[in-house]
Amino acid sequence: MCNSVHRSLGRLPLVVLGMLLLIACAEGTYGQRHRDPCRLVSDTEMRAVQGHAPAQKIPSEQPAGSFQFTQCFYRAPDVASSVSVAVGTPLATDSKRSGPRDYWQAQFNRQVKSAPGRKKKEPPMPVTGLGDEAFWVGDPVTGALYIMKGEVFLRLSVGGPPDQTGKIKRAKTLAFHALKRLDTGGPGTRSR
């Protein structure tokens, strides 16, 4: 009996290590799944807002320096009605998890002086009711809705008629759906 107890205790560290690895993998999978821009808007939601379900979802990743930037192009049968959803998340090596927030501060919370002779860009337009802070950047033809929530930011742009008010409204509707699914915290946290 003493030998069987001794053998069981000898295996205990391996069992504990195995359980810790499973938990770590599960957390990583949760974060990847809930930060995957191709999973943030459903086909039904896109059809309701844009009039078409996506014919294809095309994921991509772009280098962003101090944070990870992943994107999904929801290609509609009528390409002009397509949607783009992108997520800026902290790098795993960023212990402060500040990359996306630092980028946000540089883009939206600074006074920009335009160079002489250059066409002045429209300043970002604040949008209420989304995340910690949100802005529309663009004009009636092209534009995107940027939303900061927690340590993550979301960029959403919609195609369709060149009506800025309509684009903002459609982008906000899709953003509400995407934010429900988006993990905006750090490792081991889940958004509410």
N, C-alpha and C positions, 0 to 999 in steps of 0.2 A: 504494500500500500504506500509506503514512504517513497518507493521508486516511482510510482505512477504520479504522485503529487509533485515530486521533484521534476519529472519530465514535463508535466503540465505548466509548472512555473517557468521552466526553461523556454517554453514556447510563447509565453505571455508577451515578451517584448516584440516578437514577430507579429503577433496578432494585433497589438496596439499600433505598430508601425503600419500594418496593412490597412487598418481602419482609418488612420490619419491620412494615408495616401488616397483612399477612396473619398474621404470628405474633401480633400484638396481638389481632386479631379472633378467632383460634383460641383463645387463652387466655381471652378474655371469654366465648366460646361455651361452652368447657369449664366454667368457673365457674358460668355460669347454668344449664347442664344439670345439673350435679352439686350444685346448691343449690336446684333446683326441687322443692318439696315434693310435687308431683304425680308425680314420677318416683322417689321414694325407697322406695316400697312397691309391689310388683307386685300385680296382680290375684290371682295364684296364692297369694302370701303372705297377702294379706288373707283369701282364702277359707279357707286352712288354719287361720288364727287365729280369725277371726270367724264362719266358717260361710257367708259370702256374699262373692262378688267385688263390687267397687263397681259400682253401676248408673251412677254418674256421678262425675267428679272435678271439683270446683268450686274453682278457684284464687282467691285474693284477696290483697290487700296492705293492711297497716294501718300508719298512721304510728306510728313508735316513737321519734321524737326523735333519739337518738344512734346508732341503727342501723336497718337495714332489716329488716322483719318480714313474711315471706311465709308464706302458709298454704294448705293444700289440704284440703278437706272431701271425704273418700271416702264418698259417700252410698251406703249399702247399700239393697237393696230393702226391708228392714225398717229404717227410719230409726233405730230405737233401737240398732242394731248398727253404726252408722257409726263412722268413725275420722277424727280430725283430726290432721294433721301440720303443724307450723310450724317455720320456720327463722329464727333471728336472726343476721344477718350484718353485718359492718362496712360503713359507708357508704364509697363510693369516695373521698369527700373526707376521710376520717378517716386521716391519715397514721400515727397510732399504732395504728390498727385495734383500738381498745379499747372501742368502744361496747357490744358484746355482753358482754364480760367485766366492764365497769363495772356494767352492769345486773345481771349474775349476782351480783357481790359484794354489791350493795345488797339483792338479794332473798334470798340464801341464806347469806351469811356475815356476818350482823350479829345482834346481840341485839335482839329486838323486845319492847318493853314495851307491854302492852295498856292502853288507857285505862280508868279506873275505870267500872264499870257495863257495859262491853262484854263480849259473849261472847268468850271466849278461843278463838282459832283453833288448830287442830292445827298443831304445828310441822312444817316439811318433814321427811319421813322419808328418811334416806340410803338409796340403792340402790347396791349394789356391782356391779362387773363391767361398767360402761358408761362409756365416755369417760373424761375426766379427773376428772369428778365428776358424780353424778346424785342427784336427789331426786324423791320422789313427794309431790305436794301435793294435798290434797283429803280426801274422805271416801268412804264406800262408794258413794254415789250419783254424785257427780261428782269428778273428779280428773284429774291429768295428770302424766306423767313428764317431767321436765326433765333434759337431758343437756348438759353443757358439754364440748366437745372442740375443742382448738386455739383458734381465735378465733371459733368458731361455736357457737351453742346450738340444740338441737332440743327441741321440745315435742310430745309425743305423747299423745293421749287416745283411749280406746276406749269405745264404748258396750257395752251388754249388761247382764246381771244385776247388781244392786247388791251385788256381792261384791268388796270391795276387794282381797283377796288374788288373786282371779282376774283382776281388771282389771290389777293390777300385773304379773302373770305374762304376760298377753297383750300389754300395752304393751311389756314388756322384749323379748319375742320379735320384735315388729315393729321395735323400736328396733335390735336387732342387724342386721336386714336393711337398715334405713335408713342406719345408720352405715357400712355397707360401701360405699354409693353416695355418701355425703355428702363433698363437698370441704370440709375443715375448715381449710385453710391460707389464705394470702394469695394475691395474684396470682402466677401462675407456679409455685405449689406444688400438689402433688397429695397427697391423703392415702394412707397405706399400707394 
